[in-house]
Amino acid sequence: MDLLNAIILGLVQGLTEFLPVSSSAHISIVGQFLGTGDDPGARFTAITQIGTELAVILFFWRDITRIIGQWAKSLAGKAPRNDPDARMGWLIIIGTLPIVILGLLFQDQIETTLRNLWITATMLIVFGILLGIADYVGEKKRRLKNLTYGHGVIFGFAQALALIPGVSRSGGSITAGLFLGYERRAAARYAFLLAIPAVLGSGFYQVYKSVADPCTAGATNCIPEIFGPVETLVATVVAFLVGLVVIAFFMNYISKRSFLPFVIYRIALGGVLFALLGTNVITA
C-alpha cells in the first residue's frame, strides 16, 4: 500500500507542480485520503519536486545550456555583460535569493506550522483571486527581454511565498509577472526557470537530511517520515514523467487562453477544504 500511495502522490505532484494550483497543497490534502491518513510531510514533497524540476530542465534544455554558457563566458570576459542570456543567468540568481534566505530563516515553520490546512485553504482562495485579478488587469505586453533586475527581485519574493502551501510556486510568480505587465507565456517561462535552483537545492538538502539525520518512530523533536527511500524514489520518477507532459500542455495552453479555469478551481478547492475541515472529515 505504501508503494501504491507513493505512486498516487507522485502522479499528483507531476500533475500540479506546473499548474498554478499549489502542488504542496494537493500532496497534503490527498495524503489524508490515502492509507497514510496523514500529510506526507515537507521532506517527501521537496524530494519529489526534484522529479518535476528535472522535467523543467529537459523541457528547457537548450535555453538552460545557452544561459549557463553565456553567463560563464561573461564572467570570463568572453561575452558582453549585457548579453541577453548572460543577463538571464544573473536574473535567475538574483530572483532565487529571497526563497533561499526566507527558506532558511523559517525552515521549522515551513515544515510544521505553515502546513496547517486552514492556512492552505485560505491561501488557495486568496491567491486564486489575486491570480484572477492579475490576469484581468495585466497589460500582457512585456516580454522577457524587458525583464529588469528590480522585477526579478519581485518575482523572487512572489516565488518565496510558495513556501506556504496553497500559494503555488508557479502561481505566485506568474501572478507577480502579470501584475507587472508581462505576457502569460513570458511570466510562466521565467517562473519555471527561476524555480530550478531553489527546488533542486531544497530537494537535495532534504535528501541529505534524510540520510544524515533520519527521523524514526519514537524520536523526539521530529515527525517520522511516512514513506521510505524506495517509495519516495518511485514517486519522484512518476512526478518526472507526468510533469514532462503537463509542462508541455501548460505552456501551449497559456499561449492561447486565460487562467480563469485555474482561478475557479482554486477557489472551489479552498471552499471544499474549509467544509471538510469544519466537519472534521480531515484534520488540519
C-alpha positions as CSV (number, residue, x, y, z in Angstrom):
1,M,0.0,0.0,0.0
2,D,2.9,2.4,0.7
3,L,4.2,1.9,-2.8
4,L,0.8,2.4,-4.4
5,N,0.2,5.6,-2.3
6,A,3.6,6.9,-3.3
7,I,2.8,6.4,-7.0
8,I,-0.5,8.2,-6.5
9,L,1.2,11.1,-4.8
10,G,3.9,11.2,-7.5
11,L,1.1,11.4,-10.0
12,V,-0.4,14.3,-8.0
13,Q,2.9,16.1,-7.8
14,G,3.5,15.8,-11.5
15,L,0.0,17.0,-12.4
16,T,0.0,20.0,-10.1
17,E,3.6,21.3,-9.9
18,F,3.4,23.5,-13.0
19,L,-0.2,24.5,-12.8
20,P,-0.9,27.5,-10.6
21,V,-2.8,25.4,-8.1
22,S,-0.2,24.5,-5.5
23,S,1.3,21.0,-5.6
24,S,2.2,21.1,-1.9
25,A,-1.4,21.8,-1.0
26,H,-2.6,18.8,-3.1
27,I,0.1,16.5,-1.7
28,S,-1.0,17.4,1.8
29,I,-4.7,17.0,1.1
30,V,-4.5,13.8,-1.0
31,G,-2.3,12.3,1.7
32,Q,-5.1,12.4,4.2
33,F,-7.4,10.4,1.9
34,L,-4.8,7.6,1.3
35,G,-3.8,4.8,3.5
36,T,-1.3,7.0,5.2
37,G,-4.0,9.1,6.8
38,D,-1.7,12.0,7.2
39,D,0.3,14.8,5.5
40,P,3.3,13.1,3.7
41,G,5.4,15.9,5.0
42,A,7.6,18.7,3.7
43,R,10.6,16.3,3.2
44,F,8.6,14.0,0.9
45,T,7.2,16.9,-1.0
46,A,10.6,18.6,-1.5
47,I,12.3,15.4,-2.7
48,T,9.5,14.5,-5.2
49,Q,9.8,18.0,-6.6
50,I,13.3,17.1,-7.9
51,G,11.4,14.9,-10.4
52,T,9.3,17.8,-11.7
53,E,12.3,20.1,-11.9
54,L,14.2,17.5,-13.9
55,A,11.2,17.7,-16.3
56,V,11.7,21.5,-16.5
57,I,15.4,21.0,-17.2
58,L,14.7,18.6,-20.0
59,F,11.9,20.8,-21.5
60,F,14.1,24.0,-21.4
61,W,17.4,22.2,-22.0
62,R,18.5,24.3,-24.9
63,D,17.6,27.6,-23.1
64,I,19.3,26.4,-19.9
65,T,22.6,25.3,-21.6
66,R,22.7,28.6,-23.6
67,I,22.1,30.7,-20.5
68,I,24.7,28.9,-18.4
69,G,27.2,29.0,-21.2
70,Q,26.8,32.8,-21.9
71,W,26.7,33.6,-18.2
72,A,30.0,31.7,-17.7
73,K,31.6,33.4,-20.7
74,S,30.5,36.9,-19.4
75,L,32.3,36.1,-16.2
76,A,35.4,35.2,-18.1
77,G,35.1,38.3,-20.3
78,K,34.4,36.3,-23.4
79,A,30.9,37.6,-23.8
80,P,29.4,41.0,-23.2
81,R,27.8,41.5,-19.8
82,N,24.6,42.8,-21.4
83,D,24.2,39.6,-23.5
84,P,20.5,38.6,-23.1
85,D,21.4,35.0,-21.9
86,A,24.1,36.1,-19.6
87,R,21.7,38.7,-18.1
88,M,19.1,36.0,-17.7
89,G,21.6,34.0,-15.7
90,W,22.0,36.9,-13.3
91,L,18.3,37.4,-13.1
92,I,17.7,33.8,-12.1
93,I,20.4,34.1,-9.4
94,I,19.0,37.4,-8.0
95,G,15.4,36.1,-8.1
96,T,16.4,32.9,-6.2
97,L,17.9,34.8,-3.2
98,P,14.6,35.6,-1.5
99,I,13.4,32.0,-1.3
100,V,16.8,30.8,-0.2
101,I,17.0,33.3,2.6
102,L,13.4,33.0,3.8
103,G,13.5,29.2,3.5
104,L,16.5,29.0,5.8
105,L,15.1,31.6,8.3
106,F,11.7,29.9,8.6
107,Q,12.6,26.3,8.0
108,D,10.9,25.0,11.1
109,Q,7.7,26.9,10.5
110,I,7.7,25.7,6.8
111,E,7.9,22.1,7.8
112,T,5.3,22.3,10.6
113,T,3.1,25.3,11.4
114,L,2.6,26.6,7.8
115,R,1.4,23.1,6.6
116,N,-1.8,23.6,8.6
117,L,-4.7,23.0,6.2
118,W,-6.7,26.0,7.5
119,I,-3.8,28.1,6.2
120,T,-3.6,26.1,3.0
121,A,-7.4,26.6,2.3
122,T,-7.1,30.3,2.9
123,M,-4.0,30.7,0.6
124,L,-5.8,28.7,-2.2
125,I,-8.7,31.2,-2.2
126,V,-6.7,34.4,-1.6
127,F,-4.1,33.7,-4.3
128,G,-6.6,32.3,-6.6
129,I,-8.4,35.7,-6.5
130,L,-5.2,37.5,-6.9
131,L,-4.3,35.4,-10.0
132,G,-7.7,36.2,-11.5
133,I,-7.3,40.0,-10.9
134,A,-3.7,40.0,-12.3
135,D,-4.8,38.1,-15.4
136,Y,-7.6,40.5,-15.9
137,V,-5.8,43.9,-15.3
138,G,-2.3,42.9,-16.5
139,E,-1.3,44.5,-19.8
140,K,0.5,41.4,-21.0
141,K,2.8,43.4,-23.3
142,R,6.2,42.9,-21.7
143,R,8.5,40.1,-22.8
144,L,11.5,38.5,-21.0
145,K,13.8,40.9,-22.8
146,N,12.1,43.7,-20.8
147,L,12.8,42.0,-17.5
148,T,14.7,44.3,-15.1
149,Y,16.6,43.3,-12.0
150,G,14.0,45.0,-9.9
151,H,11.3,42.9,-11.5
152,G,13.4,39.8,-11.0
153,V,13.5,40.5,-7.2
154,I,9.7,41.0,-7.2
155,F,9.3,37.6,-9.0
156,G,11.7,36.1,-6.4
157,F,9.7,37.3,-3.4
158,A,6.5,36.1,-5.1
159,Q,8.1,32.7,-5.5
160,A,9.2,32.7,-1.9
161,L,5.5,33.0,-0.8
162,A,5.1,29.4,-2.1
163,L,6.9,28.3,1.0
164,I,3.4,28.4,2.3
165,P,1.4,25.5,0.9
166,G,-1.6,26.8,-1.0
167,V,0.2,29.7,-2.7
168,S,1.8,27.8,-5.6
169,R,5.3,28.4,-6.8
170,S,4.3,28.9,-10.4
171,G,1.1,30.7,-9.4
172,G,2.8,33.2,-7.1
173,S,5.5,34.1,-9.7
174,I,3.1,34.2,-12.6
175,T,0.7,36.4,-10.7
176,A,3.5,38.9,-9.9
177,G,4.5,38.8,-13.6
178,L,1.0,39.5,-14.8
179,F,0.7,42.5,-12.4
180,L,4.0,43.8,-13.8
181,G,2.5,43.6,-17.3
182,Y,4.3,40.5,-18.7
183,E,2.8,38.2,-21.2
184,R,1.4,35.0,-19.8
185,R,4.0,32.8,-21.5
186,A,6.9,35.1,-20.6
187,A,5.8,35.1,-16.9
188,A,5.5,31.3,-16.9
189,R,8.8,30.7,-18.6
190,Y,10.7,32.9,-16.1
191,A,8.8,31.3,-13.2
192,F,9.9,27.8,-14.3
193,L,13.5,28.8,-14.9
194,L,13.6,30.7,-11.6
195,A,12.3,27.6,-9.7
196,I,15.1,25.3,-10.8
197,P,17.9,26.4,-8.3
198,A,15.5,26.7,-5.4
199,V,13.6,23.5,-5.9
200,L,16.7,21.4,-6.6
201,G,18.5,22.9,-3.7
202,S,15.6,22.2,-1.3
203,G,15.1,18.7,-2.7
204,F,18.7,17.6,-2.4
205,Y,19.0,19.3,1.0
206,Q,16.1,17.1,2.2
207,V,17.8,14.1,0.7
208,Y,20.9,14.9,2.6
209,K,18.9,15.4,5.8
210,S,17.1,12.1,5.4
211,V,20.4,10.3,5.2
212,A,22.4,12.3,7.8
213,D,19.6,12.8,10.3
214,P,16.8,10.3,9.7
215,C,13.7,10.8,11.9
216,T,12.5,7.4,13.2
217,A,9.5,6.4,15.2
218,G,9.9,7.4,18.9
219,A,12.5,10.1,18.2
220,T,12.0,13.5,19.8
221,N,11.6,16.8,18.2
222,C,10.8,15.4,14.7
223,I,8.0,13.8,12.8
224,P,8.7,10.3,11.4
225,E,8.6,10.1,7.6
226,I,5.6,8.1,6.2
227,F,7.5,6.8,3.1
228,G,10.8,5.1,2.9
229,P,13.5,5.8,0.3
230,V,12.2,3.3,-2.3
231,E,8.7,4.7,-2.2
232,T,10.0,8.3,-2.3
233,L,12.2,7.5,-5.3
234,V,9.3,5.9,-7.2
235,A,7.1,8.9,-6.5
236,T,9.9,11.2,-7.8
237,V,10.2,9.2,-11.1
238,V,6.4,9.3,-11.6
239,A,6.4,13.0,-10.9
240,F,9.1,13.5,-13.6
241,L,7.3,11.5,-16.3
242,V,3.9,13.1,-15.6
243,G,5.4,16.6,-15.2
244,L,7.1,16.5,-18.6
245,V,3.7,16.0,-20.2
246,V,2.0,18.7,-18.1
247,I,4.6,21.4,-18.6
248,A,4.3,21.0,-22.4
249,F,0.5,21.2,-22.2
250,F,0.6,24.2,-19.8
251,M,3.0,26.3,-22.0
252,N,0.8,25.7,-25.0
253,Y,-2.4,26.3,-23.1
254,I,-1.5,29.8,-21.7
255,S,-0.3,30.9,-25.2
256,K,-4.0,31.0,-26.2
257,R,-6.2,31.0,-23.0
258,S,-6.6,32.8,-19.7
259,F,-6.0,31.5,-16.2
260,L,-9.8,31.6,-15.3
261,P,-10.3,27.8,-15.0
262,F,-7.4,27.7,-12.5
263,V,-8.8,30.6,-10.6
264,I,-12.2,28.9,-10.3
265,Y,-10.6,25.6,-9.4
266,R,-8.5,27.1,-6.6
267,I,-11.5,28.9,-5.0
268,A,-13.7,25.8,-5.3
269,L,-11.0,23.6,-3.8
270,G,-10.4,26.1,-0.9
271,G,-14.1,26.1,-0.2
272,V,-14.3,22.3,-0.2
273,L,-11.3,22.2,2.1
274,F,-12.9,24.6,4.6
275,A,-16.0,22.4,4.6
276,L,-14.0,19.2,5.1
277,L,-12.1,20.8,8.0
278,G,-15.2,22.3,9.5
279,T,-17.0,18.9,9.6
280,N,-13.9,17.1,10.8
281,V,-13.7,14.8,7.8
282,I,-10.0,15.6,7.7
283,T,-7.8,17.2,10.3
284,A,-5.8,20.4,9.9
